[in-house]
Amino acid sequence: MTELTRDDIRAAVGAGMIDEAQAASILALSEERHGARRHLAGLDEPFELFRGFNEIFIVVGLTILYSGWWGMTGVAAFAISQDMPASAMIFGLIGAVASVALARYFTIRRRMVAPSIALTAFYAISIGQIGLGFALWQSFDEPGTLTLISASATVALLGYYLWFRVPIAMAVIAIGVFATCFGLITAGGTVPEDPRDFFLLTNDGPFAILTFALGMIGFVAAMWFDMGDPHRVALRSRAGFWLHVVSAPAIVNTVALTLFSLGTVSALSMLFVFVAALAIVAVVIDRRSFLISGVGYIVALALTVLNGEGFVAILLLGFGLILLGAKWEALRGLIMGSLPQFPGKDRLPPWAA
């Protein structure tokens, strides 16, 4: 296959097939893809919270700015919203508009990572404040108020993501979906009596089933993002990463805590098998978040079941994780090479034989 060169791009501009802005975007994407893959060398998945201390400096300024705004308007932590629902909605709207205006500069124009994350959080809080003011204005009860806050923030953040493409917004959206669904169930009269109700499938109530179902939906959505960017140089895969961060604990905690709480030999054996399968899935899709979610249960299992020998098992577990991190790509190449062809295999991140 002939590689497209800069001269080809310039010729396309001269022929009127693309304009100069499109040509610059294509060249920037090409340089980013090649540079990113050479830098990663197949050893890691991209993860970025800030690109320099100047971004941290700006985040500190944004935080002080918004803290001063909330304090000046008297709605810090929604302190006076119960007496002034209209003011809460107005101040929330101003905060949301300000967040969008600042995001147009720091996110779209400057392409800064940390300020974009901060502005996403400030925008979500502002929209939640609008929802709170409306709920208080309509005299909603507490479950209805919390549901409206999470639902309004989730819907608004979806539009925010479509506009600004901030990857971490997908994690906040996923959390908002969880909160909205749980809020709807609670508003219907079903209230969890124990925090473990959200994860124990053996407990009464629909919360654990909903947690697992939403986790699976989040996993499917994360894989959709990942498969659209197998080389992981665009924002799609970063959005997929944040969805994995939310969906993986929902899946792992539900299954692992349920098996661990049973305490039988067969259940604990199934837990070992589940974590092993989890490790294989994590290697195949090249996402380490699933393993991190399962490590805590292995540590708890070692301390509870193995008693005095538990720390030996933990020592071996730590050594195994370090070895896996060091030889991740080699192991992944071996596993992927051994697996038969299956739908979507060619859309997973590349691997070395």
C-alpha positions as CSV (number, residue, x, y, z in Angstrom):
1,M,0.0,0.0,0.0
2,T,1.4,3.4,-1.0
3,E,1.8,5.8,1.9
4,L,0.2,9.2,1.6
5,T,2.8,12.0,1.7
6,R,2.7,15.7,2.4
7,D,3.1,16.4,-1.3
8,D,-0.1,14.4,-1.9
9,I,-2.0,16.5,0.6
10,R,-0.7,19.7,-1.0
11,A,-1.8,18.4,-4.4
12,A,-5.3,17.7,-3.0
13,V,-5.4,21.3,-1.8
14,G,-4.3,22.6,-5.1
15,A,-6.9,20.5,-6.9
16,G,-9.6,21.9,-4.7
17,M,-10.5,18.5,-3.2
18,I,-9.9,19.8,0.4
19,D,-9.2,23.2,1.9
20,E,-6.1,24.2,3.8
21,A,-7.7,23.8,7.2
22,Q,-8.7,20.2,6.4
23,A,-5.2,19.5,5.1
24,A,-3.7,20.9,8.3
25,S,-6.0,18.7,10.3
26,I,-5.1,15.6,8.3
27,L,-1.4,16.2,8.7
28,A,-1.8,16.8,12.5
29,L,-3.7,13.6,12.8
30,S,-1.1,11.7,10.9
31,E,1.7,13.1,13.0
32,E,-0.2,12.4,16.2
33,R,-0.9,8.8,15.2
34,H,2.6,7.9,14.3
35,G,4.1,9.8,17.1
36,A,1.7,8.3,19.7
37,R,2.4,4.7,18.5
38,R,6.1,5.2,18.5
39,H,6.0,6.7,22.0
40,L,3.7,4.0,23.4
41,A,5.7,1.2,21.7
42,G,2.8,-1.1,22.4
43,L,3.5,-1.1,26.1
44,D,0.7,0.9,27.6
45,E,-2.7,2.5,27.1
46,P,-2.9,6.3,27.0
47,F,-3.8,8.1,30.2
48,E,-3.5,11.8,30.7
49,L,-4.8,14.1,33.4
50,F,-2.6,17.2,32.6
51,R,0.1,18.2,30.2
52,G,2.1,20.6,32.3
53,F,2.1,22.6,35.5
54,N,0.5,25.6,33.7
55,E,-2.7,23.5,33.4
56,I,-2.6,22.9,37.2
57,F,-2.1,26.6,37.6
58,I,-5.2,27.3,35.6
59,V,-7.2,24.7,37.4
60,V,-6.3,26.3,40.7
61,G,-7.5,29.6,39.3
62,L,-10.7,28.1,38.0
63,T,-11.4,26.5,41.3
64,I,-10.9,29.7,43.2
65,L,-13.0,31.6,40.7
66,Y,-15.9,29.1,41.0
67,S,-15.6,28.9,44.8
68,G,-15.8,32.7,45.0
69,W,-18.8,32.7,42.7
70,W,-20.7,30.1,44.8
71,G,-19.7,32.0,48.0
72,M,-20.7,35.4,46.6
73,T,-24.1,34.2,45.4
74,G,-24.7,32.4,48.7
75,V,-25.4,29.0,47.1
76,A,-22.2,27.2,48.1
77,A,-23.1,23.6,48.6
78,F,-26.7,24.6,47.9
79,A,-26.8,26.2,51.3
80,I,-29.7,28.6,50.8
81,S,-31.4,26.9,47.8
82,Q,-34.4,25.8,49.9
83,D,-35.5,29.3,50.6
84,M,-34.5,30.6,47.1
85,P,-35.2,28.0,44.4
86,A,-35.5,30.7,41.7
87,S,-32.1,32.2,42.7
88,A,-30.6,28.7,42.7
89,M,-31.8,28.1,39.1
90,I,-30.6,31.5,37.9
91,F,-27.2,31.2,39.5
92,G,-26.9,27.6,38.2
93,L,-27.7,28.8,34.7
94,I,-25.1,31.5,34.9
95,G,-22.5,29.0,36.2
96,A,-23.3,26.6,33.3
97,V,-23.0,29.4,30.7
98,A,-19.7,30.5,32.2
99,S,-18.4,26.9,32.1
100,V,-19.4,26.6,28.4
101,A,-17.8,29.9,27.6
102,L,-14.5,29.0,29.3
103,A,-14.6,25.5,27.7
104,R,-14.8,27.1,24.3
105,Y,-11.4,28.6,25.0
106,F,-9.6,26.1,27.2
107,T,-11.0,22.9,25.6
108,I,-11.6,23.7,21.9
109,R,-9.0,26.4,21.3
110,R,-6.2,25.5,23.8
111,R,-6.8,21.8,23.9
112,M,-5.9,21.7,27.6
113,V,-6.7,18.5,29.6
114,A,-6.8,19.4,33.3
115,P,-8.9,22.7,32.8
116,S,-11.3,20.7,30.6
117,I,-11.8,18.1,33.3
118,A,-12.4,20.9,35.9
119,L,-14.8,22.7,33.7
120,T,-16.7,19.5,33.1
121,A,-17.2,19.1,36.8
122,F,-18.2,22.7,37.3
123,Y,-20.7,22.4,34.5
124,A,-22.2,19.3,36.0
125,I,-22.5,21.0,39.4
126,S,-24.2,24.0,37.8
127,I,-26.7,21.9,36.0
128,G,-27.4,19.9,39.2
129,Q,-28.0,23.2,40.9
130,I,-30.6,24.1,38.3
131,G,-32.3,20.7,38.9
132,L,-32.2,21.2,42.6
133,G,-33.9,24.7,42.4
134,F,-36.6,23.3,40.1
135,A,-37.2,20.3,42.4
136,L,-37.5,22.6,45.4
137,W,-39.8,24.9,43.5
138,Q,-42.1,22.0,42.7
139,S,-41.8,20.6,46.3
140,F,-40.3,17.3,45.3
141,D,-39.5,14.8,48.1
142,E,-35.9,13.9,48.7
143,P,-35.7,10.8,46.4
144,G,-37.4,12.8,43.6
145,T,-35.1,15.7,44.1
146,L,-31.9,13.6,43.9
147,T,-33.3,11.8,40.9
148,L,-34.0,15.1,39.1
149,I,-30.6,16.5,39.9
150,S,-28.8,13.4,38.5
151,A,-31.1,13.1,35.5
152,S,-30.7,16.7,34.5
153,A,-26.9,16.7,34.9
154,T,-26.7,13.4,32.9
155,V,-28.7,14.7,30.0
156,A,-26.9,18.1,29.9
157,L,-23.5,16.4,30.2
158,L,-24.4,14.2,27.2
159,G,-24.8,17.4,25.1
160,Y,-21.7,18.8,26.7
161,Y,-19.7,15.7,25.6
162,L,-21.1,15.9,22.0
163,W,-19.9,19.5,21.8
164,F,-16.6,19.4,23.6
165,R,-15.6,15.7,23.5
166,V,-14.0,15.7,27.0
167,P,-13.4,12.0,27.7
168,I,-13.9,12.1,31.4
169,A,-17.5,13.4,30.8
170,M,-18.4,9.8,29.9
171,A,-17.5,8.6,33.4
172,V,-19.7,11.4,34.9
173,I,-22.5,10.5,32.5
174,A,-22.3,6.8,33.5
175,I,-22.4,7.7,37.2
176,G,-25.3,9.9,36.5
177,V,-27.2,7.1,34.8
178,F,-26.5,4.8,37.8
179,A,-27.8,7.6,40.2
180,T,-30.8,8.3,38.1
181,C,-31.9,4.6,37.8
182,F,-31.4,4.0,41.5
183,G,-33.2,7.2,42.3
184,L,-36.2,6.1,40.2
185,I,-36.4,2.8,42.1
186,T,-36.1,4.6,45.5
187,A,-38.7,7.1,44.5
188,G,-41.0,4.2,43.8
189,G,-40.8,3.1,47.5
190,T,-38.0,0.5,47.4
191,V,-35.2,1.7,49.7
192,P,-31.9,-0.1,50.2
193,E,-31.3,-1.1,53.9
194,D,-27.6,-1.8,53.5
195,P,-25.0,-0.4,51.1
196,R,-24.3,-4.0,50.1
197,D,-27.7,-4.2,48.6
198,F,-26.2,-2.5,45.6
199,F,-23.9,-5.4,44.9
200,L,-25.2,-8.6,46.6
201,L,-27.3,-10.6,44.2
202,T,-28.5,-12.8,47.1
203,N,-30.2,-9.8,48.8
204,D,-33.8,-8.8,48.3
205,G,-34.5,-5.9,45.9
206,P,-33.5,-5.0,42.4
207,F,-30.5,-2.9,43.2
208,A,-27.7,-5.5,42.6
209,I,-29.3,-6.8,39.4
210,L,-29.6,-3.2,38.2
211,T,-25.9,-2.6,39.1
212,F,-24.8,-5.6,37.1
213,A,-27.0,-4.8,34.1
214,L,-25.9,-1.2,34.0
215,G,-22.3,-2.3,34.3
216,M,-22.7,-4.6,31.3
217,I,-24.3,-1.8,29.3
218,G,-21.4,0.4,30.2
219,F,-18.9,-2.3,29.2
220,V,-20.6,-2.6,25.8
221,A,-20.5,1.2,25.3
222,A,-16.8,1.3,26.3
223,M,-16.0,-1.4,23.8
224,W,-17.9,0.5,21.1
225,F,-15.6,3.5,21.8
226,D,-12.5,1.3,21.9
227,M,-13.2,-0.6,18.7
228,G,-13.7,2.8,16.9
229,D,-10.1,3.7,17.9
230,P,-8.0,0.5,18.1
231,H,-4.7,2.4,18.0
232,R,-5.8,4.6,20.9
233,V,-4.6,7.9,19.5
234,A,-8.0,9.7,19.4
235,L,-10.4,10.8,22.1
236,R,-12.8,7.9,21.5
237,S,-10.6,5.4,23.3
238,R,-10.0,7.8,26.2
239,A,-13.8,8.1,26.6
240,G,-13.9,4.2,26.5
241,F,-11.2,4.1,29.2
242,W,-13.4,6.2,31.6
243,L,-16.4,4.1,30.9
244,H,-14.4,1.0,31.8
245,V,-13.4,2.7,35.0
246,V,-17.1,3.0,36.0
247,S,-18.5,-0.2,34.5
248,A,-15.7,-2.6,35.6
249,P,-16.3,-2.1,39.4
250,A,-20.0,-2.5,38.8
251,I,-19.6,-5.9,37.2
252,V,-16.7,-7.1,39.3
253,N,-18.1,-6.0,42.7
254,T,-21.5,-7.5,42.0
255,V,-20.2,-11.0,41.1
256,A,-17.2,-11.1,43.3
257,L,-18.9,-9.8,46.5
258,T,-21.8,-12.2,45.9
259,L,-19.5,-15.2,45.6
260,F,-17.3,-14.1,48.4
261,S,-20.3,-13.6,50.8
262,L,-21.5,-17.1,50.3
263,G,-18.4,-18.5,51.9
264,T,-18.7,-22.0,50.6
265,V,-15.8,-23.9,49.0
266,S,-17.6,-24.0,45.6
267,A,-18.4,-20.3,45.7
268,L,-14.8,-19.4,46.6
269,S,-13.5,-21.7,43.8
270,M,-15.9,-20.0,41.4
271,L,-14.5,-16.6,42.6
272,F,-11.0,-17.8,41.6
273,V,-12.2,-18.9,38.2
274,F,-14.1,-15.6,37.8
275,V,-11.0,-13.5,38.5
276,A,-8.9,-15.6,36.2
277,A,-11.5,-15.1,33.4
278,L,-11.5,-11.4,34.3
279,A,-7.7,-11.3,33.8
280,I,-8.0,-13.0,30.4
281,V,-10.7,-10.5,29.3
282,A,-8.6,-7.6,30.5
283,V,-5.6,-8.8,28.5
284,V,-7.7,-9.5,25.4
285,I,-9.3,-6.0,25.3
286,D,-6.0,-4.5,26.6
287,R,-7.6,-2.8,29.6
288,R,-6.1,-3.1,33.0
289,S,-9.0,-1.6,34.9
290,F,-10.7,-5.0,35.2
291,L,-7.8,-6.5,37.0
292,I,-7.5,-3.6,39.4
293,S,-11.2,-4.1,40.2
294,G,-10.6,-7.8,41.1
295,V,-7.4,-7.5,43.0
296,G,-9.1,-6.3,46.2
297,Y,-11.2,-9.4,46.4
298,I,-8.2,-11.7,46.0
299,V,-6.5,-9.9,48.9
300,A,-9.6,-10.2,51.1
301,L,-9.9,-13.9,50.1
302,A,-6.3,-14.5,51.0
303,L,-6.6,-12.9,54.4
304,T,-9.9,-14.5,55.3
305,V,-9.6,-18.0,54.0
306,L,-5.8,-18.6,54.2
307,N,-5.4,-17.1,57.7
308,G,-1.7,-17.0,58.5
309,E,-0.7,-17.9,55.0
310,G,-2.6,-14.9,53.6
311,F,0.3,-12.5,53.5
312,V,2.3,-15.1,51.5
313,A,-0.5,-15.2,48.9
314,I,-0.6,-11.4,48.9
315,L,3.1,-11.3,48.3
316,L,2.8,-13.7,45.4
317,L,-0.2,-11.7,44.0
318,G,1.9,-8.5,44.1
319,F,4.8,-10.2,42.3
320,G,2.4,-11.6,39.8
321,L,0.9,-8.2,39.0
322,I,4.4,-6.7,38.6
323,L,5.4,-9.5,36.3
324,L,2.1,-9.1,34.3
325,G,2.7,-5.4,34.0
326,A,6.2,-6.0,32.7
327,K,5.2,-8.8,30.3
328,W,1.7,-7.6,29.4
329,E,2.3,-7.3,25.7
330,A,4.1,-10.6,25.4
331,L,1.3,-12.4,27.2
332,R,-1.3,-10.6,25.2
333,G,0.4,-11.6,21.9
334,L,0.5,-15.2,23.1
335,I,-3.2,-15.2,24.0
336,M,-4.4,-13.3,21.0
337,G,-2.4,-15.6,18.7
338,S,-4.0,-18.6,20.3
339,L,-7.5,-17.4,20.1
340,P,-9.5,-18.2,16.9
341,Q,-10.9,-15.5,14.8
342,F,-14.0,-13.9,16.3
343,P,-16.2,-10.9,15.5
344,G,-14.4,-7.7,16.3
345,K,-11.0,-9.3,16.9
346,D,-9.4,-7.2,14.1
347,R,-10.8,-4.1,15.7
348,L,-9.0,-4.6,19.1
349,P,-5.7,-2.9,19.8
350,P,-2.8,-4.4,17.7
351,W,-0.7,-7.1,19.3
352,A,2.7,-8.6,18.5
353,A,2.8,-12.3,17.7
